[in-house]
């Protein structure tokens, strides 16, 4: 094994106090106040950077710039509430699939089903997300 691999394997066995000593030896300063698991990963990153090189300064600056701008969270998923009596209609391979929403489940093909996914699997013969199959999500 290479020295780097040996060092990385050794990190897994170090106590929190030993990790702090290792950080001080590598960085020459007090370690950040983070959980031991994270400190272990930070040390591993530093060891790998020494062996293979760090990100170019321009890339690091660009990443820092992007991080400082913040990222907008994705819009909330729309909540679809199915009320008893509603009908879901889907065309599949030239056949119209009509499902009625019941108080507890769904009616399709003269049978009561627990979920839309069961119906979608029955109709297609493949695993489908029922809400996606019937167009109730933004992904379908």
C-alpha contacts under 8 A as a table, 3 or more apart, distances in Angstrom:
res1	aa1	res2	aa2	distance
1	X	5	X	6.24
1	X	6	X	6.60
2	X	5	X	5.28
2	X	6	X	6.29
3	X	6	X	5.03
3	X	7	X	6.09
4	X	7	X	5.05
4	X	8	X	6.16
4	X	47	X	7.07
4	X	48	X	7.19
4	X	51	X	7.28
5	X	8	X	5.08
5	X	9	X	6.14
6	X	9	X	5.17
6	X	10	X	6.14
7	X	10	X	5.06
7	X	11	X	6.30
8	X	11	X	5.18
8	X	12	X	7.07
8	X	44	X	6.20
9	X	12	X	5.67
9	X	13	X	7.51
10	X	13	X	5.50
10	X	14	X	6.81
11	X	14	X	5.35
11	X	19	X	7.55
11	X	40	X	6.50
11	X	44	X	7.64
12	X	40	X	7.48
14	X	17	X	7.90
14	X	18	X	5.56
14	X	19	X	5.98
15	X	18	X	5.09
15	X	19	X	6.15
16	X	19	X	5.03
16	X	20	X	6.35
16	X	36	X	5.55
17	X	20	X	5.18
17	X	21	X	6.39
18	X	21	X	5.01
18	X	22	X	6.10
19	X	22	X	4.97
19	X	23	X	6.16
19	X	36	X	7.33
19	X	39	X	7.09
19	X	40	X	6.71
20	X	23	X	5.09
20	X	24	X	6.23
20	X	30	X	7.71
20	X	31	X	5.91
20	X	39	X	7.93
21	X	24	X	5.12
21	X	25	X	6.16
22	X	25	X	5.05
22	X	26	X	6.23
22	X	43	X	7.79
23	X	26	X	5.14
23	X	27	X	5.78
23	X	28	X	7.45
23	X	29	X	7.62
23	X	30	X	7.55
23	X	31	X	5.87
23	X	43	X	6.41
24	X	27	X	5.30
24	X	28	X	4.75
24	X	29	X	5.13
24	X	30	X	5.80
24	X	31	X	6.32
25	X	28	X	5.54
25	X	29	X	7.95
26	X	46	X	7.98
31	X	39	X	7.98
32	X	39	X	7.71
34	X	38	X	6.32
34	X	39	X	6.22
35	X	38	X	5.47
35	X	39	X	6.31
36	X	39	X	4.96
36	X	40	X	6.00
37	X	40	X	5.13
37	X	41	X	6.47
38	X	41	X	5.06
38	X	42	X	6.18
39	X	42	X	4.97
39	X	43	X	6.13
40	X	43	X	5.22
40	X	44	X	6.18
41	X	44	X	4.93
41	X	45	X	6.14
42	X	45	X	5.05
42	X	46	X	6.31
43	X	46	X	5.05
43	X	47	X	6.20
44	X	47	X	5.12
44	X	48	X	6.17
45	X	48	X	5.11
45	X	49	X	6.03
46	X	49	X	4.99
46	X	50	X	6.21
47	X	50	X	5.18
47	X	51	X	6.36
48	X	51	X	5.02
48	X	52	X	5.82
48	X	53	X	7.27
49	X	52	X	5.21
49	X	53	X	4.41
49	X	54	X	4.70
50	X	53	X	5.51
50	X	54	X	7.28
55	X	59	X	6.31
55	X	60	X	6.14
56	X	59	X	5.38
56	X	60	X	6.36
57	X	60	X	5.05
57	X	61	X	6.09
58	X	61	X	5.12
58	X	62	X	6.17
59	X	62	X	5.08
59	X	63	X	6.16
60	X	63	X	5.16
60	X	64	X	6.15
61	X	64	X	5.04
61	X	65	X	6.07
62	X	65	X	4.98
62	X	66	X	6.17
63	X	66	X	5.12
63	X	67	X	6.07
64	X	67	X	5.02
64	X	68	X	6.09
65	X	68	X	5.20
65	X	69	X	6.53
66	X	69	X	5.33
66	X	70	X	6.90
67	X	70	X	5.44
67	X	71	X	7.49
77	X	138	X	7.83
78	X	137	X	7.62
78	X	138	X	7.94
80	X	136	X	6.81
82	X	86	X	6.70
82	X	101	X	6.86
83	X	86	X	5.82
83	X	101	X	6.61
83	X	102	X	7.66
83	X	103	X	7.67
84	X	100	X	7.66
84	X	101	X	4.87
84	X	102	X	4.62
84	X	103	X	5.27
85	X	100	X	6.13
85	X	101	X	5.38
85	X	102	X	6.24
86	X	100	X	5.83
86	X	101	X	5.29
87	X	98	X	6.68
87	X	99	X	5.55
87	X	100	X	4.53
87	X	101	X	6.18
88	X	97	X	7.99
88	X	98	X	5.67
88	X	99	X	5.08
88	X	100	X	6.40
88	X	101	X	7.77
88	X	134	X	6.77
89	X	96	X	6.88
89	X	97	X	5.61
89	X	98	X	4.53
89	X	99	X	6.46
89	X	134	X	7.14
90	X	96	X	5.83
90	X	97	X	5.09
90	X	98	X	6.57
90	X	133	X	7.94
90	X	134	X	6.07
91	X	94	X	6.32
91	X	95	X	5.62
91	X	96	X	4.52
91	X	97	X	5.97
92	X	95	X	5.18
92	X	96	X	6.26
92	X	97	X	6.94
92	X	124	X	7.93
98	X	108	X	6.78
99	X	106	X	6.51
99	X	107	X	5.66
99	X	108	X	5.07
100	X	106	X	5.66
100	X	107	X	5.07
100	X	108	X	6.78
101	X	105	X	6.52
101	X	106	X	4.75
101	X	107	X	6.50
102	X	105	X	5.23
102	X	106	X	5.16
102	X	107	X	6.74
104	X	114	X	7.41
105	X	112	X	6.52
105	X	113	X	5.60
105	X	114	X	4.66
105	X	115	X	6.17
106	X	112	X	5.53
106	X	113	X	5.07
106	X	114	X	6.37
106	X	115	X	6.68
106	X	116	X	7.15
107	X	110	X	6.66
107	X	111	X	5.64
107	X	112	X	4.61
107	X	113	X	6.16
108	X	111	X	5.47
108	X	112	X	6.47
108	X	113	X	7.21
108	X	119	X	7.47
113	X	116	X	7.44
113	X	118	X	6.90
113	X	119	X	6.94
114	X	118	X	7.22
115	X	118	X	5.42
115	X	119	X	6.85
115	X	130	X	7.24
116	X	119	X	5.11
116	X	120	X	6.15
116	X	129	X	7.64
116	X	130	X	4.25
116	X	131	X	6.44
117	X	120	X	4.96
117	X	121	X	6.04
117	X	127	X	7.70
117	X	128	X	6.07
117	X	129	X	5.23
117	X	130	X	3.62
117	X	131	X	7.15
117	X	133	X	7.98
118	X	121	X	5.15
118	X	122	X	6.15
118	X	130	X	7.14
119	X	122	X	4.99
119	X	123	X	6.10
119	X	130	X	7.11
120	X	123	X	5.15
120	X	124	X	6.00
120	X	125	X	7.87
120	X	126	X	7.82
120	X	127	X	7.47
120	X	128	X	5.93
120	X	129	X	7.30
120	X	130	X	5.51
120	X	133	X	6.48
121	X	124	X	5.35
121	X	125	X	5.15
121	X	126	X	5.18
121	X	127	X	5.26
121	X	128	X	5.95
122	X	125	X	5.50
122	X	126	X	7.71
124	X	127	X	7.87
128	X	132	X	7.38
128	X	133	X	6.42
129	X	132	X	5.16
129	X	133	X	5.99
130	X	133	X	4.99
130	X	134	X	6.24
131	X	134	X	5.28
131	X	135	X	6.16
131	X	136	X	4.91
131	X	137	X	6.17
132	X	135	X	4.99
132	X	136	X	5.66
132	X	137	X	5.37
132	X	138	X	7.93
132	X	139	X	6.57
132	X	140	X	5.10
133	X	136	X	7.68
133	X	140	X	6.74
134	X	140	X	7.93
135	X	138	X	7.55
135	X	139	X	7.88
135	X	140	X	5.31
136	X	140	X	7.46
137	X	140	X	5.99
